C-alpha cells in the first residue's frame, strides 16, 4: 500500500514538472528579453538607431507575453512559433527564438514542416542581421556570415536538442508500451496454461476416479438387492448412498475445473447445520462417534461454519481410514469470540489395513483455517489416539 501511494505521488510530481517546464522556460526567456532586448531590426533598418525608454517598456511587455505563450507550446507549437516570429521581427527577442526552436524540435515530427520552420527561423536571423550589417558597415557578406552563425546558435542547436529529447521520449514511450504488451501476453499465456491444466485434471479425474466410484456404487446397489440379510442390505445401501454423494461432489469439482472462474453452478456448501447428518452417516458406517456441543451457538458467518464442517469431515475420514473402529468424539465449544472444534479418537482396537492417503488432508485444513484467521493443532495422544483442535474466530476473517 505504501509503495502504491509512493508511486502515485511520484507520478503526480512528474506530471506537475512536465506541465511547469514550458511555463518556466518561457517566462525565463521573456525576462531575458526584457533585460537584454538587443536592437530591434525594424528600428535599425528604418532609422539606424536603437529604442528609447518608452520602446524599452514595450519590449519588456511583449517579451513577457511571448514568454508566457511558451506554456502552450506542447498543445499549439505552430502558434507559439508564429508569436515568436513576430516578436523577433519587431524586438529581436533572442531567448524566445531559442525556446521556439527547442519546442519545434520536440513537437514537429514530419520532415516538410520541420524544413519550413528551419528555413523561416533561419531567415529571421540571417536576413535582419545581414541588412543591419549592410546599413551600418556596407559589408553584407560579413552580415550573412554572422547571421548564419547566429542562426546555428539560436535555431539549429536548440532544434537539435529538441529532436534528441523528442526521440528519447518516443523510445521511452515505446518501451513502456512494449512492457505493457509483454505483461498482457504473459498474463494471457498464464491464463491459458491454467485453463489447460484444469482441463487435464478434470479429464483424469473423470476418466479414473469417477469411473471407479461409479463401479463401486453399481456393485453396492447389486449387493443391496441380493443381500441375504437385512443388515448387509443396509450396509450396501449406505455404501451406495455415500458413493452417489461422492459422485455428486466429484461432478461439482469437475464443473469448477472445467468452467471459467465464476461460471460454475455450485450447490450449497454444507455448514454446521449439516454436522449431525455427517456424524450420523459416519456412525451408520460402523464407526463409534459422539457429538456434543458446549455453550450457546452464536450467529456464525457461513465461512466459519463451512470451515468447521470441513474440519470435522476430514478428521472423521482419517479416523475411519486409519483406526478401524476406534471411539471418536466430536466436540464444539462456543466461546465469546471463537468456536473451538475438537475431534479426538482413542487407540485402534485391533491392527487394521490402512487405506491409501495423499497426506494432503491436514495441509489443506491448515490452509482453509488460515484463510479465516484461525489456528489448528494436531497431536498424538499418549494412549495411541489422536486429537485435532481448530479454533475459529466467531467474526470470520480478520
Buried (B, 14 or more C-beta within 10 A) or exposed (E): EEEEEEEEEEEEEEEEEEEEBBBEBBBBBBBBBBEEBBBBBEBBEEEEEEBEEEBBEBBBEBBBBBBBBBBBBBEEBBEBBBBBBEBBBBBBBBBBBBBBBBBBBBBBEEEEBBEEBBEEBBBBBBBBBBBBBBBEEEEEEBBBBBBBBBBBBBBBBBBBBBBEBBEEEEEEEEEEEEEEEEEEEEEEEEEEEEBEEBEEBBEEBBEEBBEEBBEBBEBBBEBBEEBEEEEEBEBBBBBBBBBBEBBEEBBBBBBBBBBEEEEBEEEEEBBBEBBEEBBEBBBBBEBBBEBEBEEEEBEBBEBBBBBBBBBBBBBBBBBBBBBBBBBBBBBBBBBEEBBBBBBBBBBBEEEEEEEEEEEEBBEEBBEBBEEBEBEBEBEEEEEEBBBBBBBBBBBBEE
